[in-house]
């Protein structure tokens, strides 16, 4: 009996690698489960996470790209603000927190307990999954 339960748990764990779509009918993937890898296609501004395409707004894409440049280390608040909003953005910390929340809601299995985009208190944020870049060749 105990072996059957363990086998069932393994089967359900393997099934959790699928993206959920929003209930609003927009077709935007909201959460990617079992995050292993992120792929950024800069020319097309597309993101693939664990094999699932994730649609991000332009600001969300820029923020994810800024986090990726610092992988695996911590990217400071100021550096993220300047990368996404420009040099006069130091007063926009609330925007940064809001867009981190948006990214987590699209990429994290459980946004309230993030494992992909981790807050480093008083320092910044850290991305915990490796990032691969694609699309560097010219698309006809």
C-alpha positions as a printed NumPy array, in Angstrom:
array([[  0.   ,   0.   ,   0.   ],
       [  2.772,   2.458,   0.934],
       [  4.569,   1.694,  -2.353],
       [  1.404,   2.516,  -4.313],
       [  1.135,   5.915,  -2.625],
       [  4.759,   6.753,  -3.411],
       [  4.235,   5.741,  -7.051],
       [  1.137,   7.924,  -7.302],
       [  3.049,  10.861,  -5.83 ],
       [  5.771,  10.45 ,  -8.464],
       [  3.195,  10.417, -11.241],
       [  1.516,  13.617, -10.046],
       [  4.878,  15.311,  -9.543],
       [  5.777,  14.621, -13.178],
       [  2.48 ,  16.051, -14.369],
       [  3.154,  19.404, -12.754],
       [  5.455,  20.648, -15.509],
       [  2.589,  22.191, -17.471],
       [  1.749,  25.896, -17.526],
       [ -1.644,  26.987, -16.286],
       [ -3.575,  29.559, -18.263],
       [ -5.431,  32.465, -16.811],
       [ -9.102,  32.103, -15.98 ],
       [ -9.786,  35.403, -17.747],
       [ -9.548,  33.628, -21.098],
       [ -6.66 ,  35.827, -22.255],
       [ -4.522,  32.767, -22.919],
       [ -1.586,  34.252, -21.003],
       [  0.236,  31.586, -19.021],
       [  0.123,  32.538, -15.372],
       [  2.313,  30.023, -13.608],
       [  4.998,  27.636, -14.726],
       [  5.496,  24.664, -12.471],
       [  8.727,  22.72 , -11.928],
       [ 10.98 ,  25.587, -13.053],
       [ 14.229,  24.172, -14.42 ],
       [ 15.38 ,  26.68 , -16.987],
       [ 14.483,  30.023, -18.524],
       [ 15.167,  30.879, -22.162],
       [ 15.102,  34.489, -23.32 ],
       [ 14.778,  35.293, -27.01 ],
       [ 15.822,  38.945, -27.083],
       [ 15.009,  39.799, -30.727],
       [ 11.459,  38.428, -30.387],
       [ 11.208,  39.337, -26.685],
       [  9.869,  35.879, -25.88 ],
       [ 10.363,  33.862, -22.715],
       [ 10.243,  30.104, -22.402],
       [ 10.249,  28.574, -18.946],
       [ 10.529,  24.801, -18.571],
       [  9.384,  24.367, -22.16 ],
       [  6.324,  26.614, -21.864],
       [  6.041,  29.991, -23.585],
       [  5.311,  32.737, -21.067],
       [  4.007,  36.069, -22.326],
       [  5.417,  39.049, -20.465],
       [  4.835,  42.762, -20.811],
       [  7.802,  44.792, -22.114],
       [  8.652,  45.983, -18.584],
       [  8.399,  42.454, -17.181],
       [ 10.708,  41.185, -19.931],
       [ 13.249,  43.953, -19.227],
       [ 13.137,  43.204, -15.513],
       [ 13.634,  39.467, -16.058],
       [ 16.532,  40.219, -18.396],
       [ 18.112,  42.509, -15.778],
       [ 17.777,  39.745, -13.173],
       [ 19.318,  37.273, -15.623],
       [ 22.419,  39.423, -16.093],
       [ 23.203,  39.005, -12.413],
       [ 22.619,  35.238, -12.219],
       [ 23.439,  33.548,  -9.869],
       [ 24.165,  36.532,  -7.649],
       [ 22.025,  39.252,  -6.15 ],
       [ 21.026,  42.17 ,  -8.364],
       [ 20.669,  45.315,  -6.27 ],
       [ 17.523,  47.43 ,  -6.183],
       [ 19.271,  50.438,  -7.716],
       [ 20.76 ,  48.431, -10.578],
       [ 17.366,  46.9  , -11.404],
       [ 15.645,  50.284, -11.272],
       [ 18.232,  51.893, -13.548],
       [ 18.212,  48.955, -15.988],
       [ 14.445,  49.025, -16.423],
       [ 13.343,  52.604, -15.686],
       [ 16.52 ,  54.628, -16.315],
       [ 18.866,  56.693, -14.185],
       [ 16.138,  58.858, -12.619],
       [ 14.289,  55.836, -11.243],
       [ 15.652,  55.667,  -7.705],
       [ 12.34 ,  56.905,  -6.284],
       [ 10.393,  54.098,  -7.996],
       [ 11.112,  51.251,  -5.579],
       [  7.375,  50.562,  -5.313],
       [  7.241,  50.023,  -9.102],
       [ 10.074,  47.513,  -8.818],
       [  8.265,  45.603,  -6.078],
       [  5.041,  45.637,  -8.102],
       [  6.711,  44.279, -11.248],
       [  8.571,  41.618,  -9.272],
       [  5.128,  40.603,  -8.014],
       [  3.859,  40.445, -11.62 ],
       [  6.833,  38.299, -12.689],
       [  6.321,  35.958,  -9.777],
       [  2.627,  35.602, -10.593],
       [  3.523,  34.503, -14.136],
       [  6.569,  32.336, -13.372],
       [  6.283,  30.933,  -9.864],
       [  4.328,  27.832,  -8.918],
       [  3.431,  29.545,  -5.638],
       [  4.023,  33.317,  -5.909],
       [  3.535,  33.85 ,  -2.171],
       [  6.472,  31.496,  -1.467],
       [  8.82 ,  32.329,  -4.338],
       [ 11.598,  29.95 ,  -5.291],
       [ 12.616,  31.414,  -8.659],
       [ 12.873,  35.14 ,  -7.862],
       [ 14.121,  35.386,  -4.304],
       [ 14.212,  38.569,  -2.232],
       [ 17.544,  39.269,  -0.565],
       [ 16.447,  41.602,   2.196],
       [ 17.968,  45.105,   2.025],
       [ 20.022,  44.102,  -1.041],
       [ 17.884,  43.184,  -4.05 ],
       [ 16.619,  40.112,  -5.846],
       [ 18.241,  36.886,  -6.983],
       [ 17.202,  34.598,  -9.837],
       [ 17.702,  30.936,  -8.925],
       [ 17.249,  29.241, -12.339],
       [ 19.797,  29.312, -15.149],
       [ 19.06 ,  31.541, -18.131],
       [ 19.796,  30.7  , -21.768],
       [ 19.718,  33.257, -24.564],
       [ 18.45 ,  32.347, -28.037],
       [ 17.625,  34.191, -31.206],
       [ 20.964,  35.913, -31.623],
       [ 21.   ,  35.041, -35.304],
       [ 19.116,  37.265, -37.673],
       [ 15.558,  36.176, -38.405],
       [ 14.441,  36.577, -42.045]])
